[in-house]
Amino acid sequence: MSFKRFTITAALPYANGPVHIGHLAGVYVPADIYVRYMRLQEKDVLFICGSDELGVPITLRAKKEGISPQDVVDRYHAMIAKSFEEFGISFDHYSRTSSPVHWETSSEFFKKLYQDGVFTEESSKQYFDEESQQFLADRYIQGTCPNCGFAAAYGDQCEHCGSSLSPTDLKQPKSMLSGKPPVLKETKHWYLPMDQYENWLRKYILEDHREWKTNVYGQCKSWIDQGLKPRAMTRDLDWGVPVPLEEAKGKVLYVWFDAPIGYISATKEWAKANNRNWEPYWKDSDTRLIHFIGKDNIVFHCIIFPVILKAHGDYILPDNVPANEFLNLEGDKISTSRNWAVWLHEFLEELPGKQDVLRYVLCANAPETKDNDFTWKEFQARNNNELVAIFGNFINRAVVLTHKYFDGQVPPMGKTNDLDTEILDRLAEYPVQIGGSLENFKFREALNQMMDVARMGNKYLADTEPWKVIKQDKQRVGTILNLSLQIAANLSILADPFLPRTCEKLRAILGIDKLKWADSGKQNLLQTGNQLENAALLFEKIEDSVVEQQIEKLKASKLENNPDQQVQTRPQKPEITFDDFLKLDIRIGKVVSAEKVAKSKKLLKLVVDTGLEERVIVSGIAQNYTPEQAVGQTVTVLLNLMPRKIMGIESQGMILMAEDADGRFGFLQPDKEVKPGGEVS
C-alpha cells in the first residue's frame, strides 16, 4: 500500500533518570535513521516522542530525595531532551506527559471509552498501607521472590530472576512507604476487557501482519495464545492523570493507558505550534503509523494500545512495531540501579565530538534479532578500523589529491575505461540496496552496504594509483579524481541517515548543499570546476588510553555497587575423547513458542525450529526467562539426546545454556545470525 504520510513514534523515555546507550541502540538510533531516510525521500514524516513523567518510580525517587515528583521530572526531562538533541535524534516535537494537553487528551480518551461502555468495573482486594493511609501500587511493595528467593523483589517483577509477579505472590511483603507489612483492602477499578479482543488481535497481528519482526510477532502470538485477561486502567495513586469520574476521586489513569496517548497529545502540540492539522497523522487511512520500541514494551504497543485505539474507533492502528532486543555492556546486563551503564550526558562530556561514532557503533552492533554486547574495545576498533581507515581515509585521499593536482577544483570527467564503468554501475545500485534494507528495518545491513560504497572508493583509488599515473597522463588522473569525488558526493547522501554531523562536514568540504535520496547513484553531483574546501579529518583515531579510562570507570562502578562480588568457577569435568564429542549433534534453533509448564516454577515448554523440524523441548529456564522473553530467541540445541518425559511432556532434545556464578542462565548464541539447522562443530 502506498501511504501519503508517516507518523513515526519512539518509545517515551522514563523521566526517572538519564538515558543510556541501551536506550539509544534499542530505539532512538534506528528510529532516527529511518526518519532521516524518509525525509531524504521527501516523504511527509512526523517524528514524535516525549518524556514519560508519570508512574510510581518517579514518586519513589521524589520521596527518597525529599522533593516533589514535578521537580524530578523537570530535571530529567531537560537532561534527556538535551542528550537527544546532541546526538542528532531529529524529533519534530519532543513533549512530556505532565503537559496540560496530554492530561486533557488522556482524559478525553478515557471518557469516550467509559461512555461507550467499554470498561468493566471490578472490586478487588489490594495491599494498603495503614500507616500512610493509601493503597500501594505494585512498585511500592517489596518482598521475597517466590521463585528465586531474592529478598528485594517488587510487587510486579523480580529484577534478580526476571519473573513477572503479582504483589500477593511475594513472601513477607512490606510497604516501601512505611516499611511495615501491608494489609489487603477492597478497592474498585475500571478494567479494559482484553479477552473480548482476542479474536480481533489474532487477525490484526497474526494474520494481517506476518511481516513483523520475528521477536515481535512471536511475543504477540505467545500472549494471545495464552489467553488475555482484563487489565485495570486505573490506579490508586496521587501522581498521574486523574480519572475523570466523580466516583473515582483519588485514582489516576494507569500509566500504560496514558503513556501511548502521549504520542497523540504531542502531535497536537506540534500541530498547534506549526499551524497544522494533527488529525490526518492519526486518523487518515493513508497514514502509516510505526512505533520504534524496545522488546520490553512490545505487549503495550502491540496489544494494549491497539485495543485502546480499536475501542475508541476513530484512530488508525500501528502498521509496524520494529522492536529491538537488549544491548548489554561489557558482557553484563545494563543496570541503572547498579550504575552499570554508559550515560549519554557523560559520554558527551568525556568524548566530545564523538556522537556520530557512537551512532555508528550502536547501529553496527544493533540488537535487531538478539541481545548484543557493547564493549569499549569494539567502539575503538570500529572507529579506528572502519570510520577512520575506510570512510575518512577515502574522503581525505580524494580531496587531498584534487588539491595537489588540480588546485582543489573538480577536474573534468574524461574518457572512461571498463573499470570506471563498473564502478559507476555499482554506484547506481547502492541507493536501491540501502533503501530496501532501511525500509525493511535492517539497519545493520544498510550500514554495511553504505560502508561498501566507501570501501569501493578506497579500492578504486588503490587500483588506479593516480599518484603514479600523474607522471604520464594528467587527463586520466582527472577522470579518476572526478569519479572519486562523485562517490564522495554520493556518500554525503547515503551516509546521512547514519552519520548526520559527519555528512554536514563532508558537504562543506565538497561545497554542495544537502541533496535528495533520488540524487544518489548519479555521477554528476559535482560540477567540473567546483572549488573544494581544504581537506579536514572527518574522524580521528581513538587511543588506548581513552578506552582504558572508560573501562576502569566501569570497573570502579562494579566494585562500588558489588563489593563482595567474586566469580566462583566449578572445576573441569573428566576428559572425553574426540570420538565422544563427534557423537553429539548440536545445532542452532529458534524458539517458535513458549509456555509455562503447569505445577512447575522452573520449567518452560518450548517449541523449537531446528531446521529439520519443530520439536518440543522442556527446559528449566522459567526463573530466568518468561515465555514472552524466550520466543524468538536463537538457541543452541543438543538434538540427539534420547527423548524423555518431564512433567508428562516428552522432551525431544536439550537447550544448551551458560550459567553464571549467581546461578542465572543465558542462552548460548552465535555472534552472527545463523539460520535454524546450522551445525555446531
N, C-alpha and C positions, 0 to 999 in steps of 0.2 A: 504494500500500500504506500502511496505517495502522500507525505504529510506537508502541510503548509507551514507549520511552526513546531517548535520543540520546547517543551518545558523540562528542564534538567534540574534535579534536586540532588544535593549532597547531604548526607545524614547530619542532623543538628548536633554539634559537639556539646557535651555537657559542661556547663559553666561552673564546675566544681574544682577546676584546676586547669593548668595549661595543656596545650596539645603536644603530642609527641610523634615520633616518626612512624609509629604503628598506625596512627590515625591518617597520616599523610599517605602512606603506602596503600592502606586498605581502601580509602575513599577519595581523598581530595586530589591527589595527583592524577589518577585515572579519569576522574570526572573533569578536571580542568583540561587534560589532553583532549578528551572527546569534544568538549565545548569549543576549544580553540580551533580544532579541525573543522567543526561545523561552521564556525564564523568565517574561516578562510574560504569556505564554500558559499558564503553569503546567505546562509540559512537564517531564518527568523528564530533565534535562540534566546531563551530566557534562563539564566543560571541563578538559582535561588538557594540560599542557606541562611543560617542564623544560630544563635546560641540557645540551647535548651536550658532554661533557667528555673524550672520548677521541679518539684520532687523532693524526696526525703534526704538524699545525701547532702543537698545544699543546706537543709535545716540542721543537719548534724554538724556540718563544718561551722555554720554560724554559731551554734551553741558552744562548740568547742573553743572558738576564738572569741566568744563574748561579743559578737557583732550581729547585725540583722542579716537575714537572707538576702535582702536587696544589696547590702554592702558587699557580700560575697560575689554575687553575680555581676555587679558593676565592675569589680576588679578584674574578674576573669574574662568577661565579655570583651573588654578593651584589649586585654593581653592576647586573646585568641584572634580577634579581628586584625590586630597589627601583625601577628605572625603570618596569617593567611596572605595579607597584602604584601609582605616582604617576600614571600615565596611565590608570588605571582599567581595565586589562586584567584582567577578573574571573575568573581561573583558579580552579577548585575546588581544584586542587592543582598546585603548581609544584615539580617534582622535579629530580633530577640523575642522570646516568648513571654517576657514580662511587659511587652508593649500593650497599650490600650487597644490597638487594632486587633491584636491576637486574642485578647480576652473576649472582645466583642464577637469575633468570628467563631471562636470555640463555643461560646455560649449559644450563638445562633444555631450552630450545628446540633448541639445537644437538644435545644428546644424543638428543632424540626423533627428529630428522631423521636423525642418524647411525645410530641403532638400526634405523630403518625402511629403511635402505639408500638414502636419497635422494641423498646426496653421492657424487661420484666422486672418487677420489684420483689426482692427476696430478703428475708431476715436471716441472719446467721450469727453465731457466737464468734467474737473475735477478742484477741487479747486487749486488756485495758489496764492502764497504769493507775492504780487507785491514789497514789501519792500525787502524781502530776495531773490527775483527773482528765485523761484523754486516751482515746483509742490509739493503739500502736500500729503504725504501718510495718510491713514485713522487715524493713531495714532498721527499725527501731528495736528489734528483738534479736538477741544473741543467745546461743546455747550450744550444746554439744551435738555434733552431726551424728545422726543415727547410722550412717553408712561407714564413716572412716574414723569417728571418734574425735575429730577436730573440735577443740573447746570453744572456738570463737566463730562458729558458723552463723550466718544471718538467717532470718526467717524466710528468705526467698531462695537462697543459694549458699552452698558451702564453697568458699573460694579455695579450699585445700584440695578437694577431690572433684569439684565441678558439678556435684549433684544438685538438681533442682529440688527445692524443698517447699513445704508449707510450714508456717510458724508452729503449728501443732505437732509437726514431726520432730521438733527439737527436744532433746533431753535437757533438763534443768534450765528452762528458758528464763531469761531475765530482761528487764526493761533497760534500754540504753539511756533512758532519761533519769531514772531514779536508782538503777542498779538492783531493784527488787523484783521478785517473781511477779509476773502479771497475772491477772485473773481473766476468765472468759466472761464476756458480757455481750448481750444481744444488741445488734445494730442493723439498720436497713440500708441496702444499696440498690442501685439500678444496673441491671446486667444486660450486656449485648448477647443475644441468643445465637452464639456462633454455630451451634449444632443445626440450626434451621437453614444455614447457608452452605452446608457441606456439599450437597449435590451441585449447587451453582459453582462453588470453588473448584470442584473436581473438573467441571467442564472448562471454566475460565483458565485454570492453570494447567491441569494435567492433559487436557485435550487441545486447547487453543494456543498454548504457549510451550510446546515441546522444545522450542529453540532456546529456552532459558538455560543458563549455565547449569551444568550437572549438579553442582553443590546446592544451588538454589532450588532447582526442580526436585532433587532428591529429598531435601529437608521439608519442602512443602508437602510432598507425597507422604512422607512419614507422619507428619502432623495430621493430615486429612485421614489417612488410613487408620490411625489410632483412635479417631473419633474426637470431634471438637466438643467443648463444653462451654456453657455460658460463662462470660467473664465480666466481672464488675467494672463499670466505667466511672465509678465514684470512689472516693476515699475519705476517711475521717482525718483530715489534716487542716492546718490553718495557713499553709503556704501553697498557693495554686489558684487556678481559676475557680471561683465559687460556683457551685452547682446552681443554675438559675431557676430554682424551685423554692417556694416558700417553706415547704416541709423539709428542706434539705439544708437548713442553716448549720454551719459548722462543718460542712462537707465541701470537697473540691473535686474537680474532674480528675480522673485517672490520668497520669502523665502521658501514657501511651494512647489516650484518646486525644488529648490536645496537641501533643508534640508534632505529629504528622500534619495536623491542620495548620501548624506554623508555616508550612510551605505556602499555603493559600493566603494566610494573613500577610506574609512577606511579599507575595505577589501584589496584593492590594496596595501595600505601602509603595512598592516600586512604581506601580501604575499611577498613583496619585502624584508622586514626585516627578514623573516624566510625562504627565498629561496623556496617559494611555488608558485603554480599556483592559482591565485584568481578566475579564470573563472568558474571552476566547482561549486563553492559555490553560484554562481548567475545565471548560465546558464544551468546547468545539471538538467534534469527532475528527477534524482534520489536524488536531494537535497530538503529537506523540509525547507521552509522559514517561520519563525514565528516572528511576531512583538509583543513585550510587550509594551503597551502604557497605558495612562490614557484615560478616556472617552472623554475628550475634543479634543483628536486627532483622533477620530475614522474616521471622514469624510476624513481626509488627508491620512490616511494609508489604508483605505478600499475602497475608491472611487477614489480620485485624483491620488495617487501614482500608484495603479494598472492600471489606464487608461494610465498614462505616460509609464509604463512598457509594456503594451499591444501595445501601439502605436509604441514604439521602435521596438518590435518584437523579440529581442534576449534574453530576460530575463524571469526567472521563476516568478510566482506570489505568493503572500502570501498564505500559506496553512491554517494559523490560525492567528487571531489577538485577543488574550485574554486580552481585555481591562478591567481594574478595574474602579469602581466608585471613588468618592472622599472621603478622610479622613478629618473629621472635628476635631477641637481641643477644648476640654472643652466646647462642646455644641455650638461652633461658627465656621463659615467658616474660614479656614486658609486664611490669607490675608498678602501678603508681604508688601503692601503699609501701612498697619496698624501695621506692625511688630507683627502680631498675628500668631506666628509660633514657632516651635521648630527647630532651625537651627542645622544642623548636626555638623558643626565645633564647635559650642558652646557646644553641647552635649558631644563631645569628650573631651573637656577641663573640663567640670563640672562634668561628670560622667565617669571618665577614667575606662577602662576595662569592660564597660557595653555594648559593641557593640552587643554581642550575645543576651543579654537580650532585647535590643530594636528590633533586628531582630525577636525574638520570639514573642514579644507582637504585633508587627505590622503584623506578619503572623497570629497570633491567632485572631486578630481583623480586618483582611484584608477586605477592601470594595469590595468584589468579586461580590455581587449581588445588593448591595445598599450602599448608603453613610453610613459610620460608624464613630464612635467618639473615639478619643484618649483622655484619661484622665490620669493624673499623679497618681491618686489613683489606677486605674486599673493596670498601669505599676508596681506599688509597689506590689499590690496583686498577680499578675501573677508571679512576681519574687519570692516573699516570699512563696506563697502557692503552686506553681507548680514547678518552676525550683529548688528552694532550698528544699522544703519539699518532692517533689516526685523524680525528676531526680537526683539531687545532693545527696539527702539522701540515695537513693538506692545504688549508686556507693560507697559512703563513707562507708556504713554499710558492704557491701560485701568485700571491701578492708581491712577495719579495722579488721573485724573478721578473715580474712585469715591471716593477720599478727599476730593476737593474738593466734590463734590455730595452724597455720602451718608455722610460721616464714616467712610469705609473699610469700610462694611458692604455686602455683596452686596445690590443692590436687587431688588425683586420683578420677575418677568417679566410684563409687562402684555400688552396686545393686540399681536399681531404683524401685520405687513403682508407684501406679496409678497416684498420684498427679504429680510426676516428669514427667511421660509420657504425661499427659495432658498439662503440661507447655511446653514440647518440641514440641508437636504437634501444639500448638498455636503459638509458636515462629516461626515455619516453615511457618505459614500462613501470618504473618505480612508483609514480603517483597512484596508479591503479592498484598496485600491490599493497602499498602502505595504507591507502584509503580503505581497501577491502578489509584489512586486518583491524583497523580502527573501528569500522562500522560493525564488526563482529566482536568488539570489546577485547581483542587480543593485542593488548598494548605492548607486552614484551616482544611479541613477534614484529609489530610495527616498528618499534625502536630499533631492533636489529636490522630490519630492512633499510631504515633510514641511514644507519651507520654503514651499511653496504654501499651506499652512494659515496660516502667519504672514502671508504676502502677502495672503491673503483677509481676515484680521483687520484688517490695516492699511488696506486699501481700504474695508472696511466702515465703519471709523471716519471715514475721509476723506469717504466718500459721505454718511454720515448727519449729520456735523458736530454732535455733541452739545453742544459749547460754544456753538453758536448756538441750538439748539433749547431749551436750558435756560431761556431767557427766556420762552418761550411754553408749554412742555409738559414739566414735570419727570417726569411719568409715562412719557412716551415715552423720555426720556433713561435712565430706569431700565431699560427694556426693552433699549435699545441696549447699555448697560454690562453688564447681566446676560448678554446673548448674547456680548459680547466676552470676558467673564471665563470663560464656558463654553468658548470657543475656547482661551483660555489654559490652562484645566484639561486640555483635550484634548491640548494641546501637551506638557504635563508627562508624558503617556504616550507620544505618538507620537515625541517627540524623545529620549526616554530612552535608546534603544539607541545613539544617535549622540553625545549630549551629557549624559552621566550626572551630572557635577558641576553643570552648569547647571540640570538638572531638579531636583536636590536643593534648590537655591536657590529655584527657581520654586515648588516645593511649599511651602516655608517661607513665602514671601510670600503664597500663596493660603490657607495654613492647612489643607492637606489631606495625608493620608497617601498613600503610594505606591499607585497604582491598577493594575488589571489591563488587559491589552490588550482584553479583552471589554468593558470600561467605555468605551473610546474610541468616538467617534462619537455619544455621547449629549449631551443638552442640559441635564441636571440633575445634573452632577457637583459643583456648588457650590450649597449651600442658601441660600435667602433669609435674610439677617441674619448670615451668617458674617462674622466680622471679618477683614479683610486686614491684613497687616503693612504697614509703610511701604514705599514703592517703593524698590528698590535696583537699580542698574545691573547687568544680567547680563553685559554686555561693555563694554569701554572701547576707545576709539579708539586705534589704534597709530600713533604719529607717525613721520614720515620718518626721524628720527634713529635710531630703533630698528632699522629695517631696513637703513639705511645702515651701521650698525655691524656687522651680520651679514654684509653683502655685502663690506665691507672685510676682515673676518676671513677670509672665503673667498679673497679675492684674495691676501692675505698668505700663506695656506697654499699657494696655487698657485705663487706666486713662490718660496717656500721649498723646495718639492718639485720645481719645474721652472724653475730659474733661467735657463736658456737658451732658454726657450720663446718662440718668435716665430711669428706666423702669416704664412705665405707665400701670397700670393694671385696666381693667374695673371691675365694681362691679359685684357681683354674680347675676345671673338671678333668677327669682322666683323659689321656690322649686317645684318639681314634686313628684308624688308617685312612688313607686316601680313598680306598675302595668303599669304606663305610660312608664317607661323605658323598660319593657318587650315587649311592642308593637313594639319597634324598632328592625329591622332585619339588624344588622351591620355585614358585612363580609369582609374578606381580598380578594382583587382582584389584577390583574396585567394589566397594560396598554399595549395593543397589538399594537395599532397605535394611532397617534395623528395628527391633522392638525388644522391650524388656521381657525376660523370662519370668513367668508367674511364680510367686513364692520364693524368689531369689533376689538378693540385693546386689549380687556381683555379676550375674550373667546377662549377656545380650544375645539374642538370636539374630544372626546376620545372614543376609543373602548376598553372596559374593560372586561377581562375574570374574571367572578365572581365565577367560579367553577360550576355554574349551566348552564351558557350560556354566550355568548358575548353580552354586552349591549353598546348602545351609551349613553354617558353621556356628557353633556355640562358643562364645569367648567371654572370659571373666574380666571384662573391662568396664562394667557398668558404673563402678565407682570413679572412673576417670573420664568416661565419655557417655553423654546422653545419647539416645538413639538419633536425635537430630544432628549431633556433632559427628556421629560415626558415618552417616550417609554421605556418599560422595568421596570418602577418603580412599586414597590409594594405599593398598596394604600388601604385605608380603605373606604368602600362604604356603604352608607345607601341605602339598596335595596328596601325597601317597601315604599319609598316616591312616592306619586302619580305622574305619568308622566306629564310633561308639555312642551309646545313648547317654545323654546328660539331661537330667530332669525330664525324662520321657521324650527328648528330641534327639534324633540321630544326627550327630555332628560329623561332617564329611571333610575333615581337614583341621588345620590349626593356623591361627593368625599369629605370626611372629611379632613379638613386642620387645621394646627396650625398657628396663626398669631402673629407676634412679635410686639414690640412697634413701629417699623417703618412701619408697615403695610405690611411686607413681609410675604408670605405664605410658609409653608413647609408641605410636606406630613406626615401624621400620619402613622408610620410604626412599625411593631413588631420588637423586638430586636433580634429575631431569625427567620430564614426562615420559612414561613408558606405558604402552597400551596393555590392557589385560592379556595375560598369556605369556608375557615376556619372561624368559627363564633367568634365574639367578644362578650364577656359576662362579 
